[in-house]
């Protein structure tokens, strides 16, 4: 059943499924090869700990992120694991021809049946100049509903008779095993409402759009219409989280991610700085205010504090699933953070 591939089953003492958004974070002095090896190790460990799924995000032109090609990275992580679900969080559909996405994820689904999710977004995932380089075919976010319908028709082989693309076949396609579940991603109300109308699962980017979380989830739920995919709404939220052995250490690690975000917002992206670089940075009053605001949206502390913060957020949003992402400099600190959360959250392999 399609719904079984979407709805997670709470494991251990966890109240809702816990998942990971892997950004393949590149720290200063860390090579992309080292970063991607750490991503592979994280996937293996996350499977052992009992995380429900791992998604990778599409970002372009960002020295701090090595996940510019989600389909390639998903294939690698899926080959290195056995049971954990893998997916895109997400593929930015306006950057791609729907046929290409259908072929890529049809291939992934054929290689790893029952383990692949196709999360779709409508933002460029980059700056405007890079977006223009990606979108020379002229597509834009306003065409997202039409692109989504075309992609779904390719995946299902369901173009109506007489459609100009009726004879175009996306291969490989496995009618007997269906297609990967489609999720809509968003940071505002547009995708929330569209996901509700189409009866699709919805993932909201709380980690960078927290002010819009509750309105978007309410819009999704109020717009929801049962479909062949879901009989009731299913909402996942992305959450920034940093856990360490002490609260002070977690804050120190998290400030590296805050400075990285500050530089990105100023149009000067760099690899994520070390904690020492973040401490030595000469913050202006405005910049320090930005950092404090950023950190207010990060669930951070020791493992118990992070669990409490995640549970409070889940209760406030009534989310069906939490997907955490950790932006710190060191691959070892990042993996350790996910391990501590797994332990505190009661995942079966986290103890």
DOMARSE-282322 format. One record per residue (C-alpha): z negated, y negated, x negated. Coordinates in steps of 0.25 Angstrom, whole numbers, plus 5000, padded with zeros to 4 digits. Last residue first. Layout:
REM residues N
<pt><c3>Z</c3><c2>Y</c2><c1>X</c1></pt>
...
END
This chain:
REM residues 351
<pt><c3>4906</c3><c2>4989</c2><c1>4914</c1></pt>
<pt><c3>4920</c3><c2>4983</c2><c1>4916</c1></pt>
<pt><c3>4927</c3><c2>4996</c2><c1>4920</c1></pt>
<pt><c3>4923</c3><c2>4996</c2><c1>4935</c1></pt>
<pt><c3>4924</c3><c2>4981</c2><c1>4937</c1></pt>
<pt><c3>4910</c3><c2>4976</c2><c1>4940</c1></pt>
<pt><c3>4913</c3><c2>4961</c2><c1>4939</c1></pt>
<pt><c3>4904</c3><c2>4959</c2><c1>4928</c1></pt>
<pt><c3>4910</c3><c2>4970</c2><c1>4919</c1></pt>
<pt><c3>4924</c3><c2>4966</c2><c1>4923</c1></pt>
<pt><c3>4921</c3><c2>4951</c2><c1>4920</c1></pt>
<pt><c3>4916</c3><c2>4955</c2><c1>4907</c1></pt>
<pt><c3>4928</c3><c2>4962</c2><c1>4903</c1></pt>
<pt><c3>4937</c3><c2>4951</c2><c1>4908</c1></pt>
<pt><c3>4930</c3><c2>4941</c2><c1>4899</c1></pt>
<pt><c3>4931</c3><c2>4951</c2><c1>4887</c1></pt>
<pt><c3>4946</c3><c2>4952</c2><c1>4889</c1></pt>
<pt><c3>4947</c3><c2>4936</c2><c1>4888</c1></pt>
<pt><c3>4937</c3><c2>4936</c2><c1>4876</c1></pt>
<pt><c3>4945</c3><c2>4946</c2><c1>4868</c1></pt>
<pt><c3>4958</c3><c2>4938</c2><c1>4871</c1></pt>
<pt><c3>4952</c3><c2>4926</c2><c1>4866</c1></pt>
<pt><c3>4955</c3><c2>4912</c2><c1>4872</c1></pt>
<pt><c3>4950</c3><c2>4912</c2><c1>4886</c1></pt>
<pt><c3>4958</c3><c2>4912</c2><c1>4899</c1></pt>
<pt><c3>4952</c3><c2>4923</c2><c1>4908</c1></pt>
<pt><c3>4959</c3><c2>4926</c2><c1>4921</c1></pt>
<pt><c3>4952</c3><c2>4933</c2><c1>4933</c1></pt>
<pt><c3>4959</c3><c2>4939</c2><c1>4945</c1></pt>
<pt><c3>4949</c3><c2>4940</c2><c1>4957</c1></pt>
<pt><c3>4953</c3><c2>4948</c2><c1>4970</c1></pt>
<pt><c3>4951</c3><c2>4947</c2><c1>4985</c1></pt>
<pt><c3>4947</c3><c2>4933</c2><c1>4984</c1></pt>
<pt><c3>4937</c3><c2>4928</c2><c1>4994</c1></pt>
<pt><c3>4938</c3><c2>4914</c2><c1>4987</c1></pt>
<pt><c3>4923</c3><c2>4910</c2><c1>4987</c1></pt>
<pt><c3>4918</c3><c2>4925</c2><c1>4986</c1></pt>
<pt><c3>4928</c3><c2>4928</c2><c1>4974</c1></pt>
<pt><c3>4924</c3><c2>4915</c2><c1>4967</c1></pt>
<pt><c3>4909</c3><c2>4919</c2><c1>4968</c1></pt>
<pt><c3>4912</c3><c2>4933</c2><c1>4963</c1></pt>
<pt><c3>4920</c3><c2>4928</c2><c1>4951</c1></pt>
<pt><c3>4909</c3><c2>4918</c2><c1>4947</c1></pt>
<pt><c3>4899</c3><c2>4929</c2><c1>4948</c1></pt>
<pt><c3>4907</c3><c2>4938</c2><c1>4940</c1></pt>
<pt><c3>4909</c3><c2>4927</c2><c1>4929</c1></pt>
<pt><c3>4895</c3><c2>4924</c2><c1>4929</c1></pt>
<pt><c3>4891</c3><c2>4939</c2><c1>4927</c1></pt>
<pt><c3>4902</c3><c2>4941</c2><c1>4916</c1></pt>
<pt><c3>4897</c3><c2>4928</c2><c1>4908</c1></pt>
<pt><c3>4903</c3><c2>4915</c2><c1>4911</c1></pt>
<pt><c3>4916</c3><c2>4910</c2><c1>4917</c1></pt>
<pt><c3>4923</c3><c2>4909</c2><c1>4931</c1></pt>
<pt><c3>4933</c3><c2>4898</c2><c1>4927</c1></pt>
<pt><c3>4936</c3><c2>4887</c2><c1>4938</c1></pt>
<pt><c3>4925</c3><c2>4878</c2><c1>4932</c1></pt>
<pt><c3>4931</c3><c2>4880</c2><c1>4918</c1></pt>
<pt><c3>4944</c3><c2>4873</c2><c1>4922</c1></pt>
<pt><c3>4936</c3><c2>4861</c2><c1>4928</c1></pt>
<pt><c3>4927</c3><c2>4860</c2><c1>4915</c1></pt>
<pt><c3>4940</c3><c2>4861</c2><c1>4906</c1></pt>
<pt><c3>4946</c3><c2>4850</c2><c1>4914</c1></pt>
<pt><c3>4934</c3><c2>4841</c2><c1>4913</c1></pt>
<pt><c3>4934</c3><c2>4844</c2><c1>4898</c1></pt>
<pt><c3>4948</c3><c2>4839</c2><c1>4898</c1></pt>
<pt><c3>4945</c3><c2>4826</c2><c1>4905</c1></pt>
<pt><c3>4933</c3><c2>4823</c2><c1>4896</c1></pt>
<pt><c3>4942</c3><c2>4825</c2><c1>4884</c1></pt>
<pt><c3>4941</c3><c2>4839</c2><c1>4877</c1></pt>
<pt><c3>4941</c3><c2>4839</c2><c1>4862</c1></pt>
<pt><c3>4944</c3><c2>4854</c2><c1>4860</c1></pt>
<pt><c3>4933</c3><c2>4861</c2><c1>4850</c1></pt>
<pt><c3>4927</c3><c2>4870</c2><c1>4861</c1></pt>
<pt><c3>4941</c3><c2>4874</c2><c1>4866</c1></pt>
<pt><c3>4945</c3><c2>4877</c2><c1>4852</c1></pt>
<pt><c3>4933</c3><c2>4885</c2><c1>4849</c1></pt>
<pt><c3>4935</c3><c2>4893</c2><c1>4862</c1></pt>
<pt><c3>4949</c3><c2>4897</c2><c1>4857</c1></pt>
<pt><c3>4961</c3><c2>4889</c2><c1>4864</c1></pt>
<pt><c3>4970</c3><c2>4896</c2><c1>4874</c1></pt>
<pt><c3>4984</c3><c2>4895</c2><c1>4869</c1></pt>
<pt><c3>4990</c3><c2>4881</c2><c1>4871</c1></pt>
<pt><c3>4996</c3><c2>4873</c2><c1>4883</c1></pt>
<pt><c3>4998</c3><c2>4858</c2><c1>4881</c1></pt>
<pt><c3>5002</c3><c2>4853</c2><c1>4895</c1></pt>
<pt><c3>4989</c3><c2>4847</c2><c1>4898</c1></pt>
<pt><c3>4986</c3><c2>4858</c2><c1>4908</c1></pt>
<pt><c3>4988</c3><c2>4868</c2><c1>4898</c1></pt>
<pt><c3>4979</c3><c2>4862</c2><c1>4888</c1></pt>
<pt><c3>4968</c3><c2>4861</c2><c1>4899</c1></pt>
<pt><c3>4970</c3><c2>4876</c2><c1>4902</c1></pt>
<pt><c3>4969</c3><c2>4880</c2><c1>4888</c1></pt>
<pt><c3>4956</c3><c2>4872</c2><c1>4887</c1></pt>
<pt><c3>4950</c3><c2>4879</c2><c1>4899</c1></pt>
<pt><c3>4954</c3><c2>4892</c2><c1>4893</c1></pt>
<pt><c3>4946</c3><c2>4889</c2><c1>4880</c1></pt>
<pt><c3>4935</c3><c2>4884</c2><c1>4889</c1></pt>
<pt><c3>4933</c3><c2>4898</c2><c1>4895</c1></pt>
<pt><c3>4929</c3><c2>4904</c2><c1>4882</c1></pt>
<pt><c3>4918</c3><c2>4895</c2><c1>4880</c1></pt>
<pt><c3>4913</c3><c2>4896</c2><c1>4895</c1></pt>
<pt><c3>4913</c3><c2>4911</c2><c1>4893</c1></pt>
<pt><c3>4905</c3><c2>4910</c2><c1>4881</c1></pt>
<pt><c3>4895</c3><c2>4901</c2><c1>4887</c1></pt>
<pt><c3>4893</c3><c2>4910</c2><c1>4899</c1></pt>
<pt><c3>4891</c3><c2>4922</c2><c1>4890</c1></pt>
<pt><c3>4897</c3><c2>4936</c2><c1>4888</c1></pt>
<pt><c3>4910</c3><c2>4930</c2><c1>4892</c1></pt>
<pt><c3>4918</c3><c2>4929</c2><c1>4906</c1></pt>
<pt><c3>4929</c3><c2>4920</c2><c1>4908</c1></pt>
<pt><c3>4936</c3><c2>4919</c2><c1>4922</c1></pt>
<pt><c3>4948</c3><c2>4911</c2><c1>4928</c1></pt>
<pt><c3>4950</c3><c2>4917</c2><c1>4942</c1></pt>
<pt><c3>4963</c3><c2>4921</c2><c1>4949</c1></pt>
<pt><c3>4962</c3><c2>4924</c2><c1>4964</c1></pt>
<pt><c3>4966</c3><c2>4935</c2><c1>4972</c1></pt>
<pt><c3>4969</c3><c2>4935</c2><c1>4987</c1></pt>
<pt><c3>4972</c3><c2>4946</c2><c1>4996</c1></pt>
<pt><c3>4975</c3><c2>4943</c2><c1>5010</c1></pt>
<pt><c3>4976</c3><c2>4954</c2><c1>5021</c1></pt>
<pt><c3>4986</c3><c2>4965</c2><c1>5025</c1></pt>
<pt><c3>4993</c3><c2>4964</c2><c1>5012</c1></pt>
<pt><c3>5007</c3><c2>4968</c2><c1>5007</c1></pt>
<pt><c3>5014</c3><c2>4972</c2><c1>5019</c1></pt>
<pt><c3>5009</c3><c2>4959</c2><c1>5025</c1></pt>
<pt><c3>4998</c3><c2>4952</c2><c1>5032</c1></pt>
<pt><c3>4999</c3><c2>4937</c2><c1>5033</c1></pt>
<pt><c3>4990</c3><c2>4928</c2><c1>5025</c1></pt>
<pt><c3>4991</c3><c2>4913</c2><c1>5027</c1></pt>
<pt><c3>4976</c3><c2>4911</c2><c1>5030</c1></pt>
<pt><c3>4972</c3><c2>4920</c2><c1>5018</c1></pt>
<pt><c3>4982</c3><c2>4913</c2><c1>5008</c1></pt>
<pt><c3>4978</c3><c2>4899</c2><c1>5013</c1></pt>
<pt><c3>4963</c3><c2>4902</c2><c1>5011</c1></pt>
<pt><c3>4966</c3><c2>4908</c2><c1>4997</c1></pt>
<pt><c3>4974</c3><c2>4895</c2><c1>4994</c1></pt>
<pt><c3>4963</c3><c2>4886</c2><c1>4999</c1></pt>
<pt><c3>4952</c3><c2>4893</c2><c1>4991</c1></pt>
<pt><c3>4959</c3><c2>4894</c2><c1>4978</c1></pt>
<pt><c3>4965</c3><c2>4880</c2><c1>4978</c1></pt>
<pt><c3>4954</c3><c2>4873</c2><c1>4970</c1></pt>
<pt><c3>4954</c3><c2>4885</c2><c1>4960</c1></pt>
<pt><c3>4968</c3><c2>4883</c2><c1>4955</c1></pt>
<pt><c3>4968</c3><c2>4888</c2><c1>4941</c1></pt>
<pt><c3>4959</c3><c2>4900</c2><c1>4941</c1></pt>
<pt><c3>4961</c3><c2>4901</c2><c1>4956</c1></pt>
<pt><c3>4975</c3><c2>4906</c2><c1>4955</c1></pt>
<pt><c3>4977</c3><c2>4913</c2><c1>4968</c1></pt>
<pt><c3>4982</c3><c2>4927</c2><c1>4970</c1></pt>
<pt><c3>4988</c3><c2>4930</c2><c1>4983</c1></pt>
<pt><c3>4991</c3><c2>4944</c2><c1>4990</c1></pt>
<pt><c3>5003</c3><c2>4944</c2><c1>4999</c1></pt>
<pt><c3>5004</c3><c2>4943</c2><c1>5014</c1></pt>
<pt><c3>5017</c3><c2>4934</c2><c1>5014</c1></pt>
<pt><c3>5010</c3><c2>4922</c2><c1>5021</c1></pt>
<pt><c3>4998</c3><c2>4924</c2><c1>5013</c1></pt>
<pt><c3>5005</c3><c2>4924</c2><c1>5000</c1></pt>
<pt><c3>5013</c3><c2>4912</c2><c1>5004</c1></pt>
<pt><c3>5000</c3><c2>4904</c2><c1>5008</c1></pt>
<pt><c3>4993</c3><c2>4907</c2><c1>4994</c1></pt>
<pt><c3>5006</c3><c2>4905</c2><c1>4987</c1></pt>
<pt><c3>5007</c3><c2>4890</c2><c1>4992</c1></pt>
<pt><c3>4992</c3><c2>4887</c2><c1>4993</c1></pt>
<pt><c3>4989</c3><c2>4885</c2><c1>4978</c1></pt>
<pt><c3>4987</c3><c2>4892</c2><c1>4965</c1></pt>
<pt><c3>4995</c3><c2>4904</c2><c1>4968</c1></pt>
<pt><c3>4999</c3><c2>4919</c2><c1>4966</c1></pt>
<pt><c3>5007</c3><c2>4927</c2><c1>4976</c1></pt>
<pt><c3>5005</c3><c2>4942</c2><c1>4974</c1></pt>
<pt><c3>5016</c3><c2>4953</c2><c1>4975</c1></pt>
<pt><c3>5012</c3><c2>4968</c2><c1>4975</c1></pt>
<pt><c3>5021</c3><c2>4976</c2><c1>4966</c1></pt>
<pt><c3>5032</c3><c2>4983</c2><c1>4973</c1></pt>
<pt><c3>5034</c3><c2>4995</c2><c1>4982</c1></pt>
<pt><c3>5031</c3><c2>5009</c2><c1>4976</c1></pt>
<pt><c3>5042</c3><c2>5016</c2><c1>4983</c1></pt>
<pt><c3>5052</c3><c2>5004</c2><c1>4983</c1></pt>
<pt><c3>5051</c3><c2>5004</c2><c1>4968</c1></pt>
<pt><c3>5059</c3><c2>4993</c2><c1>4962</c1></pt>
<pt><c3>5065</c3><c2>4992</c2><c1>4948</c1></pt>
<pt><c3>5073</c3><c2>4984</c2><c1>4951</c1></pt>
<pt><c3>5075</c3><c2>4972</c2><c1>4959</c1></pt>
<pt><c3>5088</c3><c2>4974</c2><c1>4968</c1></pt>
<pt><c3>5098</c3><c2>4963</c2><c1>4971</c1></pt>
<pt><c3>5106</c3><c2>4968</c2><c1>4983</c1></pt>
<pt><c3>5099</c3><c2>4959</c2><c1>4994</c1></pt>
<pt><c3>5098</c3><c2>4947</c2><c1>4985</c1></pt>
<pt><c3>5108</c3><c2>4938</c2><c1>4993</c1></pt>
<pt><c3>5100</c3><c2>4943</c2><c1>5006</c1></pt>
<pt><c3>5110</c3><c2>4950</c2><c1>5016</c1></pt>
<pt><c3>5100</c3><c2>4961</c2><c1>5019</c1></pt>
<pt><c3>5086</c3><c2>4957</c2><c1>5017</c1></pt>
<pt><c3>5080</c3><c2>4958</c2><c1>5003</c1></pt>
<pt><c3>5069</c3><c2>4968</c2><c1>5003</c1></pt>
<pt><c3>5070</c3><c2>4976</c2><c1>4990</c1></pt>
<pt><c3>5055</c3><c2>4975</c2><c1>4989</c1></pt>
<pt><c3>5053</c3><c2>4968</c2><c1>4975</c1></pt>
<pt><c3>5066</c3><c2>4960</c2><c1>4977</c1></pt>
<pt><c3>5062</c3><c2>4956</c2><c1>4991</c1></pt>
<pt><c3>5048</c3><c2>4952</c2><c1>4985</c1></pt>
<pt><c3>5055</c3><c2>4943</c2><c1>4974</c1></pt>
<pt><c3>5064</c3><c2>4936</c2><c1>4984</c1></pt>
<pt><c3>5053</c3><c2>4933</c2><c1>4993</c1></pt>
<pt><c3>5044</c3><c2>4928</c2><c1>4982</c1></pt>
<pt><c3>5056</c3><c2>4919</c2><c1>4977</c1></pt>
<pt><c3>5058</c3><c2>4913</c2><c1>4991</c1></pt>
<pt><c3>5043</c3><c2>4910</c2><c1>4992</c1></pt>
<pt><c3>5043</c3><c2>4904</c2><c1>4977</c1></pt>
<pt><c3>5055</c3><c2>4895</c2><c1>4979</c1></pt>
<pt><c3>5046</c3><c2>4882</c2><c1>4979</c1></pt>
<pt><c3>5040</c3><c2>4887</c2><c1>4965</c1></pt>
<pt><c3>5054</c3><c2>4885</c2><c1>4958</c1></pt>
<pt><c3>5067</c3><c2>4892</c2><c1>4955</c1></pt>
<pt><c3>5077</c3><c2>4884</c2><c1>4947</c1></pt>
<pt><c3>5083</c3><c2>4896</c2><c1>4939</c1></pt>
<pt><c3>5078</c3><c2>4889</c2><c1>4927</c1></pt>
<pt><c3>5064</c3><c2>4892</c2><c1>4931</c1></pt>
<pt><c3>5057</c3><c2>4897</c2><c1>4918</c1></pt>
<pt><c3>5062</c3><c2>4885</c2><c1>4909</c1></pt>
<pt><c3>5058</c3><c2>4876</c2><c1>4921</c1></pt>
<pt><c3>5044</c3><c2>4882</c2><c1>4922</c1></pt>
<pt><c3>5043</c3><c2>4880</c2><c1>4907</c1></pt>
<pt><c3>5045</c3><c2>4865</c2><c1>4909</c1></pt>
<pt><c3>5036</c3><c2>4864</c2><c1>4921</c1></pt>
<pt><c3>5024</c3><c2>4871</c2><c1>4914</c1></pt>
<pt><c3>5020</c3><c2>4886</c2><c1>4917</c1></pt>
<pt><c3>5017</c3><c2>4896</c2><c1>4927</c1></pt>
<pt><c3>5028</c3><c2>4891</c2><c1>4936</c1></pt>
<pt><c3>5021</c3><c2>4892</c2><c1>4949</c1></pt>
<pt><c3>5025</c3><c2>4901</c2><c1>4960</c1></pt>
<pt><c3>5017</c3><c2>4914</c2><c1>4957</c1></pt>
<pt><c3>5019</c3><c2>4928</c2><c1>4959</c1></pt>
<pt><c3>5009</c3><c2>4940</c2><c1>4957</c1></pt>
<pt><c3>5017</c3><c2>4954</c2><c1>4956</c1></pt>
<pt><c3>5006</c3><c2>4965</c2><c1>4955</c1></pt>
<pt><c3>5009</c3><c2>4978</c2><c1>4947</c1></pt>
<pt><c3>5000</c3><c2>4991</c2><c1>4947</c1></pt>
<pt><c3>5006</c3><c2>4999</c2><c1>4958</c1></pt>
<pt><c3>5017</c3><c2>5004</c2><c1>4950</c1></pt>
<pt><c3>5017</c3><c2>5001</c2><c1>4935</c1></pt>
<pt><c3>5031</c3><c2>5003</c2><c1>4929</c1></pt>
<pt><c3>5038</c3><c2>5001</c2><c1>4943</c1></pt>
<pt><c3>5029</c3><c2>4989</c2><c1>4946</c1></pt>
<pt><c3>5032</c3><c2>4983</c2><c1>4933</c1></pt>
<pt><c3>5047</c3><c2>4985</c2><c1>4935</c1></pt>
<pt><c3>5047</c3><c2>4979</c2><c1>4949</c1></pt>
<pt><c3>5038</c3><c2>4968</c2><c1>4943</c1></pt>
<pt><c3>5049</c3><c2>4964</c2><c1>4934</c1></pt>
<pt><c3>5061</c3><c2>4967</c2><c1>4943</c1></pt>
<pt><c3>5055</c3><c2>4959</c2><c1>4955</c1></pt>
<pt><c3>5051</c3><c2>4947</c2><c1>4945</c1></pt>
<pt><c3>5065</c3><c2>4947</c2><c1>4940</c1></pt>
<pt><c3>5071</c3><c2>4947</c2><c1>4954</c1></pt>
<pt><c3>5062</c3><c2>4936</c2><c1>4958</c1></pt>
<pt><c3>5068</c3><c2>4927</c2><c1>4948</c1></pt>
<pt><c3>5057</c3><c2>4921</c2><c1>4939</c1></pt>
<pt><c3>5049</c3><c2>4908</c2><c1>4937</c1></pt>
<pt><c3>5048</c3><c2>4905</c2><c1>4951</c1></pt>
<pt><c3>5040</c3><c2>4918</c2><c1>4952</c1></pt>
<pt><c3>5028</c3><c2>4915</c2><c1>4943</c1></pt>
<pt><c3>5024</c3><c2>4929</c2><c1>4940</c1></pt>
<pt><c3>5009</c3><c2>4929</c2><c1>4942</c1></pt>
<pt><c3>4998</c3><c2>4933</c2><c1>4941</c1></pt>
<pt><c3>5007</c3><c2>4945</c2><c1>4938</c1></pt>
<pt><c3>5003</c3><c2>4959</c2><c1>4939</c1></pt>
<pt><c3>4995</c3><c2>4971</c2><c1>4934</c1></pt>
<pt><c3>4986</c3><c2>4981</c2><c1>4941</c1></pt>
<pt><c3>4977</c3><c2>4989</c2><c1>4933</c1></pt>
<pt><c3>4980</c3><c2>5004</c2><c1>4932</c1></pt>
<pt><c3>4986</c3><c2>5009</c2><c1>4919</c1></pt>
<pt><c3>4986</c3><c2>4998</c2><c1>4908</c1></pt>
<pt><c3>4994</c3><c2>4995</c2><c1>4896</c1></pt>
<pt><c3>5008</c3><c2>4996</c2><c1>4903</c1></pt>
<pt><c3>5003</c3><c2>4987</c2><c1>4914</c1></pt>
<pt><c3>4999</c3><c2>4976</c2><c1>4904</c1></pt>
<pt><c3>5013</c3><c2>4977</c2><c1>4897</c1></pt>
<pt><c3>5020</c3><c2>4976</c2><c1>4911</c1></pt>
<pt><c3>5012</c3><c2>4965</c2><c1>4915</c1></pt>
<pt><c3>5014</c3><c2>4957</c2><c1>4903</c1></pt>
<pt><c3>5029</c3><c2>4958</c2><c1>4904</c1></pt>
<pt><c3>5029</c3><c2>4955</c2><c1>4919</c1></pt>
<pt><c3>5020</c3><c2>4943</c2><c1>4917</c1></pt>
<pt><c3>5029</c3><c2>4936</c2><c1>4907</c1></pt>
<pt><c3>5022</c3><c2>4923</c2><c1>4902</c1></pt>
<pt><c3>5008</c3><c2>4929</c2><c1>4900</c1></pt>
<pt><c3>5005</c3><c2>4925</c2><c1>4887</c1></pt>
<pt><c3>4996</c3><c2>4913</c2><c1>4891</c1></pt>
<pt><c3>4990</c3><c2>4902</c2><c1>4882</c1></pt>
<pt><c3>5003</c3><c2>4897</c2><c1>4876</c1></pt>
<pt><c3>5008</c3><c2>4894</c2><c1>4890</c1></pt>
<pt><c3>5023</c3><c2>4892</c2><c1>4892</c1></pt>
<pt><c3>5024</c3><c2>4902</c2><c1>4903</c1></pt>
<pt><c3>5013</c3><c2>4908</c2><c1>4912</c1></pt>
<pt><c3>5015</c3><c2>4921</c2><c1>4921</c1></pt>
<pt><c3>5001</c3><c2>4927</c2><c1>4924</c1></pt>
<pt><c3>4997</c3><c2>4941</c2><c1>4921</c1></pt>
<pt><c3>4989</c3><c2>4950</c2><c1>4932</c1></pt>
<pt><c3>4979</c3><c2>4960</c2><c1>4929</c1></pt>
<pt><c3>4973</c3><c2>4969</c2><c1>4940</c1></pt>
<pt><c3>4961</c3><c2>4976</c2><c1>4946</c1></pt>
<pt><c3>4951</c3><c2>4974</c2><c1>4934</c1></pt>
<pt><c3>4944</c3><c2>4987</c2><c1>4932</c1></pt>
<pt><c3>4938</c3><c2>4986</c2><c1>4917</c1></pt>
<pt><c3>4948</c3><c2>4997</c2><c1>4912</c1></pt>
<pt><c3>4960</c3><c2>4989</c2><c1>4918</c1></pt>
<pt><c3>4955</c3><c2>4976</c2><c1>4913</c1></pt>
<pt><c3>4954</c3><c2>4982</c2><c1>4899</c1></pt>
<pt><c3>4968</c3><c2>4987</c2><c1>4899</c1></pt>
<pt><c3>4973</c3><c2>4974</c2><c1>4904</c1></pt>
<pt><c3>4964</c3><c2>4966</c2><c1>4894</c1></pt>
<pt><c3>4970</c3><c2>4974</c2><c1>4883</c1></pt>
<pt><c3>4984</c3><c2>4970</c2><c1>4887</c1></pt>
<pt><c3>4981</c3><c2>4956</c2><c1>4888</c1></pt>
<pt><c3>4974</c3><c2>4956</c2><c1>4875</c1></pt>
<pt><c3>4987</c3><c2>4962</c2><c1>4869</c1></pt>
<pt><c3>4994</c3><c2>4950</c2><c1>4876</c1></pt>
<pt><c3>4985</c3><c2>4940</c2><c1>4869</c1></pt>
<pt><c3>4987</c3><c2>4946</c2><c1>4856</c1></pt>
<pt><c3>5002</c3><c2>4946</c2><c1>4857</c1></pt>
<pt><c3>5001</c3><c2>4931</c2><c1>4862</c1></pt>
<pt><c3>4994</c3><c2>4928</c2><c1>4849</c1></pt>
<pt><c3>4980</c3><c2>4922</c2><c1>4849</c1></pt>
<pt><c3>4977</c3><c2>4910</c2><c1>4840</c1></pt>
<pt><c3>4975</c3><c2>4901</c2><c1>4853</c1></pt>
<pt><c3>4973</c3><c2>4910</c2><c1>4865</c1></pt>
<pt><c3>4984</c3><c2>4917</c2><c1>4873</c1></pt>
<pt><c3>4979</c3><c2>4921</c2><c1>4887</c1></pt>
<pt><c3>4987</c3><c2>4933</c2><c1>4893</c1></pt>
<pt><c3>4985</c3><c2>4927</c2><c1>4907</c1></pt>
<pt><c3>4979</c3><c2>4939</c2><c1>4913</c1></pt>
<pt><c3>4974</c3><c2>4938</c2><c1>4927</c1></pt>
<pt><c3>4964</c3><c2>4948</c2><c1>4929</c1></pt>
<pt><c3>4958</c3><c2>4956</c2><c1>4941</c1></pt>
<pt><c3>4945</c3><c2>4958</c2><c1>4948</c1></pt>
<pt><c3>4946</c3><c2>4966</c2><c1>4962</c1></pt>
<pt><c3>4935</c3><c2>4961</c2><c1>4972</c1></pt>
<pt><c3>4920</c3><c2>4963</c2><c1>4973</c1></pt>
<pt><c3>4919</c3><c2>4970</c2><c1>4959</c1></pt>
<pt><c3>4908</c3><c2>4980</c2><c1>4959</c1></pt>
<pt><c3>4917</c3><c2>4991</c2><c1>4955</c1></pt>
<pt><c3>4931</c3><c2>4989</c2><c1>4959</c1></pt>
<pt><c3>4936</c3><c2>4980</c2><c1>4971</c1></pt>
<pt><c3>4950</c3><c2>4986</c2><c1>4975</c1></pt>
<pt><c3>4961</c3><c2>4977</c2><c1>4973</c1></pt>
<pt><c3>4971</c3><c2>4973</c2><c1>4985</c1></pt>
<pt><c3>4985</c3><c2>4972</c2><c1>4980</c1></pt>
<pt><c3>4991</c3><c2>4985</c2><c1>4977</c1></pt>
<pt><c3>4983</c3><c2>4991</c2><c1>4989</c1></pt>
<pt><c3>4990</c3><c2>4981</c2><c1>4998</c1></pt>
<pt><c3>5004</c3><c2>4986</c2><c1>4995</c1></pt>
<pt><c3>5000</c3><c2>5000</c2><c1>5000</c1></pt>
END
